[in-house]
Amino acid sequence: MASAPTLAIIGGGQLARMMAQPAIALGLPLRLLAEAEGVSAAQVIPDQLVGDYRDLGTLRTATSDCAVVTFDHEHVPTEHLAALAADGVAVRPGPDALVYAQDKGLMRERLGELGAPCPRNAVVATPDEVEAFGLPCVLKITRGGYDGRGVWVVRSVADVAEPFAAAEAAGHGDGAVRVLAEELVDFRRELSAIVARSPSGQAAAYPVVQTTQRDGICHEVIAPAPDLAPELGAQAQALALRIAGELGVTGILAVELFETVDEQGRPALLVNELAMRPHNTGHWTQDGAETSQFENHLRAVMDLPLGAPTPRAPWTVMVNILGGSAGGDVGSLYDGLPHALARDPRLRVHLYGKDLRPGRKVGHVNVYGDDLDDLLERARHAAAWFAGDLGDESE
């Protein structure tokens, strides 16, 4: 009996875990390269190998007999991706695209070439260059940062020691220390535009959403972004689609944006970050859209026709569940289900099978419907309950 081609996924986090469910529906076999036994995706994908994604031999073993390889994270060395492509594996997104999600300095350079609106920025190598750029500013290590790690707001030259030490530790293979300096943007709010693109060039754009960050970690998403001018939303979608096409992205592209104002006081957009994989700001699509970002990522990398990104309801709210945010929890996340589900039978809960640690993303909740205030209350209550932030409340 002929079977579908196998898709290899590098990285065993929750993004790979959440690709498993649509893969089952599509009849798509998955193979996982996990970083350790029992990690999130390893709990649900039986065809798996434990190994180091930085080792080319391990990558070749994991992708042997696989038609396509995709990723849970951006950290596989670019040269290894090129080697896999030379071996005949379809690497999606490919190294020529993924490098712009791996290296923030290269990302800013390429976006500048494309004329995409970005904060004023420069790659700096010394504290003196930071001072010349202008303080206060934001410093980012160019490789390896995520969820607020590797990002600092610096207000004096004395503040730059930690960013430069982190950049030196991260390394670039050539001994050079490179840090990205960006202006400290005075923004109204943060937005995210997510699109899917297939190798044949088909593309689909999800509604632009509003995101709220806490300590650099995505906390809450409202889809669509409330009170977003239709022309600005269309501009954000068009920008994301253009970036995906110009960079040759295959799969999901998330473009994180600042909504700000231009010199004439008109609403404007600036590109903050890029991610070429399913993204936290798209988790709402699992329940709130006709086709989730995870299914469309699979469809795109396998060059299948994309699914409709249409919302199921006027509003969807996603709130992340963070472990131990109040110094305690309900024992385990599963122990929180009876209250959360009994209180709100329409609540959709997604748990990642992770150990609880303070500030760690261990799950999220989705709700969708017509009343945004009601959805916000329900989602926030449920996420707080799982995190142990509601004390003895049992209403």
C-alpha positions as CSV (number, residue, x, y, z in Angstrom):
1,M,0.0,0.0,0.0
2,A,1.5,3.3,-1.1
3,S,2.1,5.8,1.7
4,A,2.4,9.5,1.8
5,P,6.0,11.0,1.8
6,T,7.5,11.4,5.3
7,L,8.1,14.8,6.7
8,A,11.0,15.3,9.1
9,I,10.7,17.9,11.8
10,I,13.8,19.2,13.6
11,G,13.2,20.2,17.2
12,G,10.9,18.6,19.8
13,G,9.1,21.6,21.3
14,Q,5.4,22.4,21.3
15,L,5.3,23.7,17.8
16,A,6.3,20.3,16.5
17,R,3.8,18.7,18.9
18,M,1.0,20.8,17.5
19,M,1.9,19.8,13.9
20,A,1.1,16.2,14.8
21,Q,-2.6,16.6,15.0
22,P,-3.2,18.0,11.4
23,A,-0.6,15.5,10.1
24,I,-2.8,12.7,11.4
25,A,-5.8,14.2,9.6
26,L,-3.8,14.6,6.4
27,G,-2.3,11.1,6.6
28,L,1.1,12.5,6.7
29,P,3.9,10.5,8.4
30,L,6.2,12.5,10.6
31,R,9.7,11.8,11.8
32,L,11.1,13.8,14.7
33,L,14.6,14.8,15.7
34,A,14.2,15.6,19.4
35,E,16.8,17.2,21.6
36,A,16.1,14.9,24.6
37,E,13.9,12.0,25.6
38,G,10.3,12.8,26.5
39,V,10.2,16.4,25.3
40,S,6.9,17.9,24.2
41,A,6.7,16.6,20.6
42,A,8.4,13.3,21.4
43,Q,5.3,12.4,23.5
44,V,3.1,12.3,20.4
45,I,5.3,11.5,17.4
46,P,6.5,7.9,17.7
47,D,9.0,7.9,14.8
48,Q,11.8,9.8,16.5
49,L,15.5,10.1,17.0
50,V,17.2,11.9,19.9
51,G,20.2,13.8,18.9
52,D,22.0,17.2,18.4
53,Y,20.6,19.3,15.6
54,R,24.0,21.0,15.3
55,D,25.6,17.7,14.1
56,L,25.3,17.2,10.4
57,G,25.5,13.4,10.7
58,T,22.6,13.3,13.1
59,L,20.6,15.5,10.7
60,R,21.3,13.2,7.8
61,T,20.2,10.2,9.8
62,A,17.0,12.0,10.9
63,T,16.1,13.0,7.4
64,S,17.1,9.8,5.6
65,D,14.2,8.6,3.4
66,C,12.3,11.8,4.1
67,A,11.0,13.9,1.2
68,V,10.9,17.2,3.2
69,V,12.4,18.6,6.3
70,T,10.9,21.5,8.3
71,F,11.6,23.0,11.7
72,D,10.3,23.7,15.2
73,H,13.0,26.4,15.7
74,E,15.5,28.4,13.6
75,H,18.7,27.3,15.2
76,V,20.0,24.6,12.8
77,P,23.3,25.8,11.3
78,T,22.8,27.3,7.9
79,E,25.6,25.4,6.3
80,H,24.0,22.1,7.5
81,L,20.7,23.0,5.8
82,A,22.6,23.7,2.6
83,A,24.2,20.3,2.9
84,L,20.8,18.6,3.4
85,A,19.5,20.4,0.3
86,A,22.5,19.2,-1.7
87,D,21.7,15.7,-0.5
88,G,18.3,16.0,-2.2
89,V,16.1,16.7,0.8
90,A,13.6,19.5,0.3
91,V,14.5,21.9,3.1
92,R,11.5,24.1,3.8
93,P,12.0,26.9,4.5
94,G,15.4,26.7,2.7
95,P,18.7,28.0,4.1
96,D,18.6,31.1,1.8
97,A,15.4,32.2,3.5
98,L,15.8,30.8,7.0
99,V,19.1,32.7,7.5
100,Y,17.1,35.9,7.8
101,A,15.2,34.5,10.8
102,Q,18.5,33.1,12.2
103,D,20.5,36.3,12.0
104,K,18.9,39.6,13.0
105,G,21.7,41.6,11.5
106,L,21.2,40.0,8.1
107,M,17.4,40.3,8.5
108,R,17.7,44.1,9.0
109,E,20.0,44.4,6.1
110,R,17.8,42.5,3.7
111,L,14.6,44.2,4.9
112,G,16.3,47.5,4.2
113,E,17.1,46.4,0.7
114,L,13.5,45.6,0.2
115,G,12.3,49.0,1.5
116,A,10.4,47.4,4.3
117,P,9.7,49.9,7.2
118,C,12.0,49.1,10.1
119,P,13.3,50.9,13.2
120,R,16.5,52.8,12.7
121,N,19.3,50.2,13.3
122,A,22.9,49.3,12.9
123,V,25.2,46.4,13.7
124,V,27.7,47.5,16.3
125,A,30.9,45.8,17.6
126,T,32.0,48.1,20.5
127,P,30.4,50.2,23.3
128,D,31.7,53.3,21.6
129,E,29.6,52.4,18.5
130,V,26.6,52.0,20.7
131,E,27.1,55.4,22.1
132,A,27.6,56.8,18.6
133,F,24.3,55.1,17.5
134,G,22.5,56.9,20.3
135,L,21.1,56.1,23.7
136,P,18.7,55.0,24.9
137,C,18.3,52.1,22.5
138,V,17.6,48.4,22.2
139,L,20.5,45.9,21.9
140,K,19.9,42.4,20.5
141,I,22.3,39.5,20.0
142,T,22.1,38.8,16.3
143,R,21.8,35.0,16.7
144,G,20.2,32.7,19.3
145,G,17.8,35.0,21.1
146,Y,14.1,34.2,21.6
147,D,11.1,35.0,23.9
148,G,12.8,38.1,25.1
149,R,16.2,36.5,25.7
150,G,19.1,38.2,24.1
151,V,17.3,41.6,24.1
152,W,18.2,44.6,26.3
153,V,17.0,48.1,26.7
154,V,20.2,50.1,27.4
155,R,20.2,53.7,28.7
156,S,23.9,54.3,29.3
157,V,27.2,52.9,28.1
158,A,27.5,51.0,31.4
159,D,24.5,49.0,30.4
160,V,26.1,47.4,27.3
161,A,28.5,45.0,29.1
162,E,25.9,42.2,29.5
163,P,24.7,42.3,25.8
164,F,28.3,42.2,24.5
165,A,29.2,39.4,26.9
166,A,26.1,37.4,25.7
167,A,27.0,38.1,22.0
168,E,30.5,36.8,22.6
169,A,29.2,33.7,24.3
170,A,26.7,33.1,21.4
171,G,29.5,33.3,18.9
172,H,29.4,33.6,15.1
173,G,32.2,31.1,14.2
174,D,34.6,33.8,13.2
175,G,35.5,35.3,16.6
176,A,33.7,38.6,15.8
177,V,31.2,40.1,18.3
178,R,28.2,41.6,16.5
179,V,25.3,43.2,18.3
180,L,22.2,44.8,16.6
181,A,21.4,48.3,17.9
182,E,17.8,49.5,17.2
183,E,16.0,52.7,18.1
184,L,13.7,52.5,21.2
185,V,10.4,52.7,19.3
186,D,7.5,54.6,20.9
187,F,4.8,52.3,19.6
188,R,1.0,52.2,20.2
189,R,0.8,48.4,20.3
190,E,2.3,45.3,18.8
191,L,0.7,43.5,15.9
192,S,1.4,40.2,14.0
193,A,0.8,39.4,10.4
194,I,1.0,35.7,9.6
195,V,1.0,34.3,6.1
196,A,1.5,30.8,4.6
197,R,3.4,30.3,1.3
198,S,4.0,27.2,-0.8
199,P,6.9,26.4,-3.1
200,S,4.5,26.8,-6.1
201,G,3.9,30.4,-4.9
202,Q,0.3,30.0,-3.5
203,A,-0.1,32.2,-0.4
204,A,-2.7,32.8,2.3
205,A,-2.9,35.6,4.8
206,Y,-4.5,35.4,8.3
207,P,-6.2,38.4,9.9
208,V,-3.7,40.8,11.6
209,V,-3.8,40.3,15.4
210,Q,-2.9,42.4,18.4
211,T,-0.3,40.9,20.7
212,T,0.6,41.7,24.3
213,Q,4.0,40.8,25.7
214,R,5.1,40.3,29.3
215,D,8.8,40.1,30.0
216,G,9.5,39.6,26.3
217,I,7.1,36.6,26.2
218,C,3.8,36.6,24.2
219,H,1.0,36.7,26.8
220,E,-2.2,37.4,24.9
221,V,-3.4,37.6,21.3
222,I,-6.7,39.1,20.1
223,A,-7.8,38.2,16.6
224,P,-8.4,40.4,14.7
225,A,-6.6,43.4,16.2
226,P,-9.3,45.6,17.7
227,D,-9.9,49.0,16.0
228,L,-7.3,48.4,13.4
229,A,-7.9,50.7,10.4
230,P,-8.8,48.4,7.4
231,E,-6.2,50.1,5.2
232,L,-3.4,49.5,7.9
233,G,-4.5,45.8,8.2
234,A,-4.3,45.4,4.5
235,Q,-0.9,47.1,4.4
236,A,0.4,44.7,7.1
237,Q,-0.9,41.6,5.2
238,A,0.6,42.9,1.9
239,L,3.9,43.6,3.6
240,A,4.0,40.0,5.1
241,L,3.1,38.5,1.7
242,R,5.8,40.6,-0.1
243,I,8.5,39.6,2.4
244,A,7.5,35.9,2.1
245,G,7.8,36.2,-1.7
246,E,11.0,38.2,-1.8
247,L,12.8,35.9,0.7
248,G,11.4,32.7,-0.9
249,V,9.8,31.5,2.4
250,T,8.1,28.1,2.3
251,G,5.6,27.5,5.2
252,I,4.4,29.9,7.8
253,L,6.0,33.4,8.1
254,A,5.1,35.5,11.1
255,V,5.9,39.2,10.8
256,E,5.9,40.9,14.2
257,L,5.1,44.6,13.9
258,F,5.0,47.8,15.8
259,E,2.0,50.1,15.2
260,T,3.2,53.6,15.5
261,V,2.7,57.0,13.9
262,D,4.6,58.7,11.1
263,E,5.9,62.3,11.1
264,Q,2.4,63.5,10.0
265,G,0.7,61.7,12.9
266,R,-0.8,59.0,10.7
267,P,-0.8,55.3,11.7
268,A,2.3,53.5,10.5
269,L,4.0,50.1,10.8
270,L,7.5,49.0,11.6
271,V,8.8,45.4,11.3
272,N,10.1,44.1,14.6
273,E,10.9,40.4,14.0
274,L,10.5,37.6,11.6
275,A,9.8,33.9,12.3
276,M,9.6,31.2,9.6
277,R,7.6,28.6,11.4
278,P,4.3,28.4,13.3
279,H,4.4,31.2,15.8
280,N,2.9,31.9,19.2
281,T,0.8,34.8,17.7
282,G,-0.9,32.3,15.5
283,H,-2.0,29.7,18.1
284,W,-5.5,31.3,18.0
285,T,-5.9,29.7,14.6
286,Q,-6.2,26.2,16.0
287,D,-9.7,26.9,17.1
288,G,-10.6,30.3,15.6
289,A,-9.8,29.8,11.9
290,E,-11.0,27.4,9.2
291,T,-7.4,26.1,8.8
292,S,-4.9,26.4,11.6
293,Q,-1.4,27.8,11.0
294,F,-0.1,24.3,11.8
295,E,-2.1,22.6,9.1
296,N,-1.2,25.3,6.6
297,H,2.5,25.0,7.5
298,L,2.3,21.3,6.7
299,R,0.3,21.9,3.5
300,A,2.8,24.6,2.4
301,V,6.0,22.6,3.0
302,M,4.5,19.5,1.3
303,D,3.3,21.8,-1.6
304,L,-0.4,20.9,-1.0
305,P,-3.1,23.4,-1.7
306,L,-3.5,25.8,1.2
307,G,-6.5,25.9,3.4
308,A,-8.7,28.9,4.1
309,P,-7.4,31.3,6.8
310,T,-10.9,32.6,7.4
311,P,-11.9,33.2,11.0
312,R,-14.7,31.1,12.5
313,A,-16.2,33.9,14.6
314,P,-15.8,37.7,14.9
315,W,-13.3,37.4,17.7
316,T,-10.8,34.8,19.1
317,V,-8.6,35.3,22.2
318,M,-5.5,33.3,23.0
319,V,-3.8,33.5,26.4
320,N,-0.6,31.6,27.2
321,I,-0.3,29.5,30.3
322,L,3.0,30.1,32.1
323,G,4.3,27.8,34.7
324,G,4.6,28.9,38.3
325,S,3.9,32.5,37.7
326,A,2.5,33.0,41.2
327,G,5.1,30.8,43.0
328,G,2.7,27.9,42.9
329,D,0.3,26.0,40.7
330,V,-2.6,23.6,40.9
331,G,-0.2,20.6,41.3
332,S,-0.1,19.7,37.6
333,L,-1.7,21.2,34.6
334,Y,-4.0,18.3,34.3
335,D,-5.3,19.0,37.8
336,G,-6.5,22.3,36.5
337,L,-8.8,20.8,33.9
338,P,-11.9,20.0,36.0
339,H,-12.4,23.6,37.2
340,A,-11.5,25.2,33.8
341,L,-13.6,22.9,31.7
342,A,-16.6,22.9,34.1
343,R,-16.6,26.7,34.4
344,D,-16.4,27.1,30.6
345,P,-17.5,24.2,28.4
346,R,-16.6,26.1,25.2
347,L,-13.0,26.7,26.4
348,R,-10.3,25.1,24.2
349,V,-7.2,24.0,26.2
350,H,-3.9,23.1,24.6
351,L,-1.2,21.7,27.0
352,Y,2.3,21.0,25.9
353,G,3.4,18.1,28.2
354,K,6.1,20.2,29.8
355,D,7.5,20.4,33.3
356,L,6.3,23.5,35.2
357,R,9.0,26.2,35.6
358,P,8.4,29.9,36.4
359,G,7.8,31.8,33.2
360,R,7.9,28.8,30.9
361,K,5.2,28.5,28.3
362,V,3.4,25.2,29.1
363,G,0.1,25.6,27.3
364,H,-2.5,28.1,26.0
365,V,-6.2,28.5,25.9
366,N,-8.4,29.7,23.1
367,V,-12.0,31.0,23.1
368,Y,-13.9,32.5,20.2
369,G,-17.3,34.2,19.8
370,D,-19.1,37.5,19.4
371,D,-18.4,39.3,22.7
372,L,-14.8,40.4,23.0
373,D,-15.0,41.5,26.7
374,D,-16.6,38.1,27.6
375,L,-13.9,36.2,25.7
376,L,-11.1,38.2,27.4
377,E,-12.5,37.4,30.8
378,R,-12.9,33.7,30.1
379,A,-9.5,33.2,28.6
380,R,-7.7,35.2,31.2
381,H,-9.4,33.4,34.0
382,A,-8.6,30.0,32.6
383,A,-5.0,30.7,32.0
384,A,-4.6,32.3,35.5
385,W,-6.2,29.3,37.0
386,F,-3.8,26.8,35.4
387,A,-0.9,29.0,36.5
388,G,-2.1,29.1,40.1
389,D,-2.7,32.8,40.0
390,L,-6.3,32.7,41.4
391,G,-5.5,31.3,44.8
392,D,-8.4,29.4,46.4
393,E,-11.0,30.8,44.0
394,S,-13.4,28.0,43.0
395,E,-16.4,29.8,41.5
